Amino acid sequence: MAVIEGAQKRPFVLEADPVGTELAGQADIGDLAVSRATGTVFTNTGTLATPSWTVVGTQA
């Protein structure tokens, strides 16, 4: 059984919504971040060097 690289990643749990390039050098494209303050889930649509955080779907 093959292991898919990156399949074991866990989301970053933050105290607030991610701002700007927060987690630069840590969060790669497609990684998730969850805000404890709002419960909102974000995905990195940028790069490892320059993250850009986008809300996943339509969350209430």
N, CA, C and O of each residue as an XYZ file, in Angstrom:
240
protein
N       0.845     -1.174      0.000
C       0.000      0.000      0.000
C       0.891      1.238      0.000
O       1.768      1.371      0.853
N       0.673      2.131     -0.939
C       1.491      3.337     -1.074
C       0.976      4.437     -0.155
O      -0.219      4.522      0.130
N       1.889      5.267      0.297
C       1.532      6.420      1.115
C       1.595      7.655      0.229
O       2.605      7.896     -0.431
N       0.540      8.424      0.210
C       0.498      9.645     -0.582
C       1.186     10.750      0.213
O       0.803     11.049      1.344
N       2.204     11.348     -0.393
C       2.943     12.408      0.283
C       1.998     13.534      0.682
O       1.174     13.966     -0.125
N       2.109     14.010      1.911
C       1.286     15.105      2.399
C      -0.089     14.685      2.892
O      -0.841     15.526      3.385
N      -0.438     13.419      2.776
C      -1.774     12.966      3.148
C      -2.010     13.005      4.657
O      -3.159     12.989      5.096
N      -0.969     13.056      5.438
C      -1.092     13.026      6.888
C      -1.069     14.418      7.511
O      -0.943     14.543      8.729
N      -1.188     15.460      6.700
C      -1.135     16.826      7.223
C      -2.342     17.119      8.099
O      -3.433     16.597      7.874
N      -2.132     17.948      9.084
C      -3.214     18.407      9.961
C      -3.394     19.901      9.763
O      -2.445     20.596      9.401
N      -4.609     20.406      9.996
C      -4.817     21.850      9.831
C      -4.100     22.638     10.925
O      -3.885     22.142     12.031
N      -3.741     23.860     10.597
C      -3.187     24.778     11.587
C      -4.366     25.339     12.368
O      -5.343     25.786     11.767
N      -4.293     25.325     13.683
C      -5.346     25.884     14.529
C      -4.822     27.201     15.087
O      -3.822     27.232     15.805
N      -5.512     28.287     14.747
C      -5.081     29.630     15.125
C      -6.073     30.253     16.096
O      -7.246     29.880     16.118
N      -5.609     31.190     16.888
C      -6.492     31.887     17.838
C      -7.439     32.848     17.120
O      -8.519     33.141     17.633
N      -7.051     33.344     15.936
C      -7.873     34.278     15.167
C      -7.752     33.929     13.685
O      -6.977     33.048     13.313
N      -8.518     34.618     12.844
C      -8.419     34.395     11.397
C      -6.994     34.703     10.933
O      -6.377     35.644     11.432
N      -6.462     33.925      9.984
C      -5.116     34.203      9.485
C      -5.077     35.539      8.752
O      -6.011     35.895      8.034
N      -3.985     36.272      8.942
C      -3.848     37.608      8.368
C      -2.633     37.644      7.444
O      -1.552     37.177      7.800
N      -2.830     38.205      6.255
C      -1.725     38.399      5.318
C      -0.960     37.114      5.045
O      -1.548     36.094      4.686
N       0.340     37.171      5.216
C       1.191     36.016      4.929
C       1.521     35.227      6.196
O       2.588     34.622      6.303
N       0.600     35.244      7.145
C       0.794     34.450      8.365
C       1.060     32.992      7.987
O       0.428     32.468      7.070
N       1.959     32.354      8.662
C       2.407     30.975      8.442
C       3.281     30.834      7.192
O       3.410     29.735      6.654
N       3.881     31.933      6.726
C       4.808     31.866      5.596
C       5.943     30.909      5.948
O       6.491     30.962      7.049
N       6.283     30.051      5.024
C       7.331     29.062      5.234
C       6.854     27.818      5.969
O       7.618     26.868      6.140
N       5.596     27.816      6.405
C       5.040     26.672      7.131
C       3.862     26.037      6.407
O       3.780     24.812      6.309
N       2.943     26.865      5.896
C       1.725     26.370      5.255
C       1.901     26.368      3.740
O       2.082     27.419      3.126
N       1.846     25.188      3.146
C       1.991     25.058      1.699
C       0.637     25.240      1.026
O      -0.392     25.279      1.700
N       0.633     25.351     -0.286
C      -0.601     25.500     -1.040
C      -1.545     24.332     -0.725
O      -1.142     23.169     -0.728
N      -2.805     24.672     -0.453
C      -3.800     23.659     -0.123
C      -3.911     23.333      1.352
O      -4.854     22.656      1.760
N      -2.964     23.802      2.171
C      -3.054     23.553      3.609
C      -4.232     24.317      4.202
O      -4.662     25.336      3.664
N      -4.743     23.810      5.314
C      -5.900     24.412      5.970
C      -5.520     25.089      7.275
O      -4.575     24.681      7.951
N      -6.269     26.130      7.619
C      -6.139     26.803      8.908
C      -7.544     26.996      9.459
O      -8.467     27.338      8.720
N      -7.703     26.777     10.755
C      -8.995     26.934     11.417
C      -8.868     28.008     12.480
O      -7.944     27.983     13.293
N      -9.797     28.948     12.471
C      -9.810     30.022     13.459
C     -10.624     29.592     14.671
O     -11.799     29.247     14.545
N     -10.003     29.612     15.841
C     -10.739     29.306     17.075
C     -11.747     30.401     17.394
O     -12.793     30.131     17.984
N     -11.440     31.629     17.009
C     -12.311     32.766     17.329
C     -13.630     32.699     16.569
O     -14.684     33.017     17.120
N     -13.573     32.285     15.303
C     -14.775     32.320     14.474
C     -15.229     30.938     14.007
O     -16.362     30.777     13.555
N     -14.347     29.938     14.113
C     -14.668     28.602     13.627
C     -14.573     28.475     12.119
O     -14.951     27.450     11.552
N     -14.073     29.504     11.475
C     -13.970     29.528     10.020
C     -12.766     28.713      9.555
O     -11.707     28.737     10.183
N     -12.940     27.992      8.444
C     -11.865     27.202      7.851
C     -11.340     27.944      6.629
O     -12.116     28.415      5.798
N     -10.027     28.044      6.526
C      -9.365     28.726      5.422
C      -8.440     27.747      4.718
O      -7.947     26.800      5.330
N      -8.204     27.980      3.415
C      -7.210     27.213      2.676
C      -6.184     28.180      2.093
O      -6.512     29.308      1.725
N      -4.943     27.722      2.016
C      -3.886     28.543      1.441
C      -3.942     28.415     -0.072
O      -3.645     27.354     -0.622
N      -4.321     29.492     -0.745
C      -4.368     29.511     -2.203
C      -3.129     30.180     -2.776
O      -3.026     30.382     -3.986
N      -2.199     30.520     -1.909
C      -0.941     31.121     -2.341
C       0.143     30.072     -2.446
O      -0.077     28.989     -2.987
N       1.306     30.392     -1.931
C       2.454     29.480     -1.983
C       3.000     29.274     -0.584
O       2.522     29.886      0.371
N       3.994     28.418     -0.463
C       4.659     28.203      0.817
C       5.310     29.506      1.292
O       5.245     29.839      2.475
N       5.931     30.233      0.378
C       6.623     31.477      0.734
C       5.667     32.637      0.977
O       5.939     33.502      1.810
N       4.548     32.661      0.253
C       3.586     33.764      0.352
C       2.166     33.221      0.418
O       1.466     33.201     -0.594
N       1.731     32.782      1.595
C       0.370     32.259      1.728
C      -0.679     33.337      1.459
O      -0.472     34.519      1.733
N      -1.790     32.899      0.925
C      -2.956     33.756      0.727
C      -4.141     32.953      1.237
O      -4.448     31.893      0.691
N      -4.808     33.438      2.268
C      -5.841     32.669      2.949
C      -7.228     32.962      2.391
O      -7.659     34.114      2.345
N      -7.923     31.905      1.965
C      -9.251     32.011      1.368
C     -10.225     31.157      2.175
O      -9.924     30.014      2.519
N     -11.398     31.722      2.472
C     -12.430     30.985      3.205
C     -12.879     29.800      2.354
O     -13.082     29.930      1.147
N     -13.031     28.644      2.997
C     -13.486     27.428      2.309
C     -15.014     27.440      2.268
O     -15.669     27.483      3.309
N     -15.571     27.403      1.067
C     -17.018     27.328      0.893
C     -17.757     28.529      1.458
O     -17.192     29.608      1.638
N     -19.034     28.312      1.732
C     -19.850     29.356      2.341
C     -20.164     28.904      3.769
O     -20.917     27.954      3.982
N     -19.588     29.584      4.717
C     -19.732     29.208      6.122
C     -20.552     30.260      6.845
O     -20.375     31.458      6.621
N     -21.427     29.823      7.689
C     -22.268     30.741      8.453
C     -21.684     30.977      9.820
O     -22.253     31.726     10.614
